[in-house]
Amino acid sequence: MIGQAMINGLNMIHNCGSCNTFTENTLCDTCQDSERDASLLCVVESPSDQLMIEQTMTYKGLYFVLMGRLSPLDGVGPQDIHLDKLIRRATDSVVKEVVLATNFNNEGEATAHYISETLKARGLHVSRLARGVPVGGELEYVDPGTIARAMLDRRNT
């Protein structure tokens, strides 16, 4: 019974034709939502990252889910994170800004840098999520790297 449910799930779920996330349809619900701003494209590593951004209720654009991140030591290259599909999507003349929302670890930073350079070379505006001290965080408990990045990325009030 459980085995059959797993087989059914594998047969029914596939990647969205537009954003690459998991869906049962040709396009996921987000990509079908006409209220979304199609000129904004947020690039995330996984469907769970997309879900976290959605839960903030602050982003109203569309997504592209890489289903991974660059990791040369693990043999994960640009072809493994669907970079060609991302480039086609981002250069469709509808997208005006690509927001890179990869994780802030070595692989996520390398992925963001690679994608940024690739898309900027094609004339796209590329931005990156800001980094800094977490809401409710106390400086004495925050690591020095986070404090340093928050100081470098500070904004005017």
C-alpha positions, 0 to 999 in steps of 0.5 A: 500500500505504501509502496504503491502510493510512492510509485503513484507519487513518482508517476504524478509529480514532475518539474514545472515547465517554467520554474522547475519546481515540483508539480502535478501539472504542466505549470505549478500554481505560482507560475499560473497566477496572473497576479504575480509580477512576471518581470521579477524572477527569484532564483532559489536552490530548492522548493523548500527555499521557495516555500520559505520566501513565500511564507514571508508574503513580501515577494510577488514575482515568479521563481526559478528553482535550481534543484541544487547548487554548484559544487565542483568538489561533488561533481555538480556543475552548471548543467546539473542545476538547469542553468541553460533552462534558467538562462532561457527563462531569464532572457525571455524579454519579460524578466527585468530583474533576477533576484538571487536567493541562494544560501549563504554558504560557500556553494550558494555564494559560488552559485550566485556569483556564477549565475550573476556573471552569466546573466549580467553578460546578457544585459539583465539586472541581477540583485542578491538577498541582503545579509545581516543580523537576524531579527531579535538577534543580539550582537554578542551572540552573532558570529563575526562574519554575519556582523561584518556582512551586516556592516558592509551591507548597511543601508541609510535610514 
